[in-house]
Amino acid sequence: MKSRITRLLAAVLLIAVLSAGSLTAQGTGPEREVTLTAPDGLVLHGWLSGRPSEGPVPLIVALPMRGRTHTSYDQLTVELVGRCRRDSLALPYLLKLDLRGHGKSVAGDSILVDYRDMSNDEYCKIPGDVAEMIRLVLADETLKIDTSRIAVVGASIGANSAVMVTEHFAPIHRVVMLSPGADYRGLAPSPALEKYAGKVLIYAGQQDQYSYQSSTALAAMDPERISLKVFGNGDHGTTIINNDKDAMTYMLDWIFGGW
């Protein structure tokens, strides 16, 4: 009887650990998959690149645009590796996510979601999802992540979510918002931006009218803390940094400069 109870308790503990999340090595590639089960049963997916070094390692979290997946930040991965090799810097960890309803983050136990028909209430779960993914990665002490050097980069709806993550997870040192909006699907960043004490960099294309107007208003909230960089085209979100090498370089200079 005692052994049966012991086995039952062990099974319950295993289920609890699996439901909380896991980091899984993906073959011999440079990225490992991160999975986390949200409170509503949706399994969230992310991909973590980088490796432990002798000292604490920074973490960059990347949130895609609506309709895009983690692969929209593949160019950021390439640029990070090249920069760190060239300048003999420790390579930061990069956590690229498939947001709720996107890519692989669409199914779970008795739940199926798709960004094309998600309600605003569903979209508003994204910042909390991201905060829990960050906590999951930080819980792995073997990674040696420097909790004083965490940056979140977001594009479009991911940009709004990026600063809103700080309401759920305070120790984020810097936030990059690529083409934010005043309100995307119920995600309005102004209240979070007003409360956030860290530095913020905003990118906007001048011909991307809604985002340009939104970005100008957001940056005006605190010009000493919020930097705005405007590009004379209509590029939106990750398209800005993927199409313009100078934009990518400036963004990385800004992130690394704060560390």
ABEGO torsion letter per residue (X at the ends): XAAAAAAAAAAAAAAAAAAAEBBBBBEABABBBBBBBBAAGBBBBBBBBEBBBABBBBBBBBBBBBGBBAAAAAAAAAAAAAAAAAAGBBBBBBBBBBBBGBEABABBBGBBBBAAABBAAAAAAAAAAAAAAAAAAAABAAAGBBAABBBBBBBEAAAAAAAAAAAABABBABBBBBGBBABBGGBBAAAAAAABABBBBBBBBAABAAAAAAAAAAAAABAAABBBBBBABABBEAAAAAABAAAAAAAAAAAAAAX
